[in-house]
């Protein structure tokens, strides 16, 4: 009887471990997708400022600006 009880415990532990692995994998994929979207948005915003930065027009002098990152999407791990 004791032997069957031990097998059941191993099965439950394995099932719990596999659920944990799946949750971690989904979290990694979700983080990767979020990061790729944010990086694309930042690169596009940066590329839009490059022609103005290379301009020799006198009105394009460097000015100090505050950084605003409110346009970034928040990472939602639980939906």
C-alpha positions as CSV (number, residue, x, y, z in Angstrom):
1,X,0.0,0.0,0.0
2,X,2.8,2.4,0.9
3,X,4.4,1.9,-2.5
4,X,1.3,3.1,-4.4
5,X,1.0,6.1,-2.1
6,X,4.6,7.2,-3.0
7,X,3.8,6.9,-6.7
8,X,0.8,9.1,-6.4
9,X,2.9,11.7,-4.6
10,X,5.5,11.6,-7.4
11,X,2.8,12.1,-10.0
12,X,1.4,15.1,-8.1
13,X,4.8,16.7,-7.7
14,X,5.6,16.2,-11.4
15,X,2.3,17.7,-12.4
16,X,2.9,20.7,-10.2
17,X,6.4,21.1,-11.5
18,X,5.1,21.0,-15.1
19,X,2.5,23.6,-14.3
20,X,5.2,25.8,-12.9
21,X,7.3,25.4,-16.0
22,X,4.4,26.4,-18.3
23,X,3.7,29.5,-16.2
24,X,7.3,30.5,-16.3
25,X,7.5,29.9,-20.1
26,X,4.3,32.0,-20.7
27,X,5.8,34.8,-18.5
28,X,9.0,34.8,-20.6
29,X,7.1,34.9,-23.9
30,X,4.9,37.7,-22.6
31,X,7.9,39.7,-21.5
32,X,9.7,39.1,-24.8
33,X,6.6,40.3,-26.8
34,X,6.2,43.4,-24.6
35,X,9.9,44.2,-24.9
36,X,10.0,43.9,-28.7
37,X,7.0,46.3,-29.0
38,X,8.6,48.8,-26.7
39,X,11.9,48.6,-28.6
40,X,10.2,49.1,-32.0
41,X,8.4,52.2,-30.7
42,X,11.6,53.7,-29.2
43,X,13.5,53.0,-32.5
44,X,10.8,54.7,-34.6
45,X,10.7,57.7,-32.3
46,X,14.5,57.9,-32.4
47,X,14.6,57.6,-36.2
48,X,12.1,60.4,-36.6
49,X,14.4,62.8,-34.8
50,X,17.5,62.0,-36.9
51,X,16.8,64.3,-39.9
52,X,16.2,67.2,-37.6
53,X,19.4,66.5,-35.7
54,X,21.5,66.3,-38.9
55,X,20.0,69.6,-40.2
56,X,22.2,72.7,-40.4
57,X,19.3,75.0,-40.1
58,X,19.9,77.6,-37.4
59,X,16.5,76.8,-35.8
60,X,17.6,73.3,-35.1
61,X,19.9,74.1,-32.2
62,X,20.0,71.6,-29.4
63,X,17.5,72.2,-26.7
64,X,17.1,70.4,-23.4
65,X,13.9,68.4,-23.1
66,X,12.3,66.5,-20.3
67,X,12.0,62.7,-20.9
68,X,8.4,61.5,-21.1
69,X,7.8,57.8,-21.2
70,X,4.1,57.8,-20.6
71,X,3.6,56.5,-24.1
72,X,5.2,53.1,-23.2
73,X,2.8,50.2,-22.7
74,X,2.8,48.7,-19.2
75,X,3.7,45.0,-18.9
76,X,0.5,43.1,-17.9
77,X,1.5,39.7,-16.7
78,X,-1.9,38.7,-15.5
79,X,-4.9,39.4,-17.6
